[in-house]
């Protein structure tokens, strides 16, 4: 509230007018009002019971009033905005005027107890997960069967609300991550990737319309593993970054942009918080990833370990090989990769094997389901 009310005050004096209060704090005022009302009502009931020993401890009406609708729904709205708020905050922090507002106007306040805004924004998420514990403790101490039944049903409803919320938050988090990956990953045209393919200028535009940049926009695609490796070429080792998705593997070439964004501090470049620290650092440096070759579908990927004898002969360390086959089982590409450590190599091979197995199982299930005929009716 200190951060929110201070921003409101500054905006009333025509400072930071372009900062969107909702994007940062969502429905925090409503959430605070309902949470505070619940706590006051709850403790008043406890106080009345303590002062009047003959007064029954009736929590059912209080719990029904707050947990039936308002409390969980209000938390859901706030929590669904959280990922977007953190990303928006990262974007704003690169501004000098917003930095002054954070550090000098808010963080120095004693009530903040040296906590910064990102650490405070996550607090309502933690609060929501504690409500089932509270309800469970009340349920244990309740002696009335009717009340116990009500509390149990409310507890199950809150847990379901949290379960649903986790799915929604993961989906939104995945959406934010893939949106930034679309900006970072560059898909060169086929004639730029391979000089064997000649396309006259008059035809290039029609081919560009069938761009593969939207391949990462699928809502069902998940990023399972990623990281930097070295690709062995005939005369050198190339710095590459691999993205293992739940349906294909993408090998990209790391490119560094020598020019920083507008000459600003690179550490302030807005980056999706759910990306790996390595990739976050790389993006802040102005880097991007150029796709080296076409995506390798997991059902067309052959993974091979490099034996120690070959490692010695060719001066390779922690190496493994990825083979790309077409639908006719012909090898159309081979990538000899070197991991920084033996542990990293084992992790990559394990992740690829698991992803390939899951993908194959999933598609075999779909095929078998598609060819299954419905059971014959007993009436026929």
Secondary structure as GFF3:
##gff-version 3
##sequence-region A 1 380
A	DSSP	alpha_helix	2	12	.	.	.	ID=ss1
A	DSSP	alpha_helix	21	25	.	.	.	ID=ss2
A	DSSP	alpha_helix	28	51	.	.	.	ID=ss3
A	DSSP	alpha_helix	60	67	.	.	.	ID=ss4
A	DSSP	alpha_helix	70	92	.	.	.	ID=ss5
A	DSSP	alpha_helix	96	100	.	.	.	ID=ss6
A	DSSP	pi_helix	101	107	.	.	.	ID=ss7
A	DSSP	three_ten_helix	110	112	.	.	.	ID=ss8
A	DSSP	alpha_helix	117	121	.	.	.	ID=ss9
A	DSSP	alpha_helix	123	141	.	.	.	ID=ss10
A	DSSP	alpha_helix	145	184	.	.	.	ID=ss11
A	DSSP	beta_strand	185	186	.	.	.	ID=ss12
A	DSSP	alpha_helix	190	193	.	.	.	ID=ss13
A	DSSP	alpha_helix	201	208	.	.	.	ID=ss14
A	DSSP	three_ten_helix	213	217	.	.	.	ID=ss15
A	DSSP	beta_strand	223	232	.	.	.	ID=ss16
A	DSSP	beta_strand	237	245	.	.	.	ID=ss17
A	DSSP	beta_strand	248	255	.	.	.	ID=ss18
A	DSSP	three_ten_helix	261	263	.	.	.	ID=ss19
A	DSSP	three_ten_helix	266	268	.	.	.	ID=ss20
A	DSSP	alpha_helix	277	284	.	.	.	ID=ss21
A	DSSP	beta_strand	288	291	.	.	.	ID=ss22
A	DSSP	beta_strand	296	297	.	.	.	ID=ss23
A	DSSP	three_ten_helix	298	300	.	.	.	ID=ss24
A	DSSP	beta_strand	301	305	.	.	.	ID=ss25
A	DSSP	alpha_helix	308	313	.	.	.	ID=ss26
A	DSSP	beta_strand	319	325	.	.	.	ID=ss27
A	DSSP	beta_strand	331	338	.	.	.	ID=ss28
A	DSSP	alpha_helix	342	371	.	.	.	ID=ss29
###
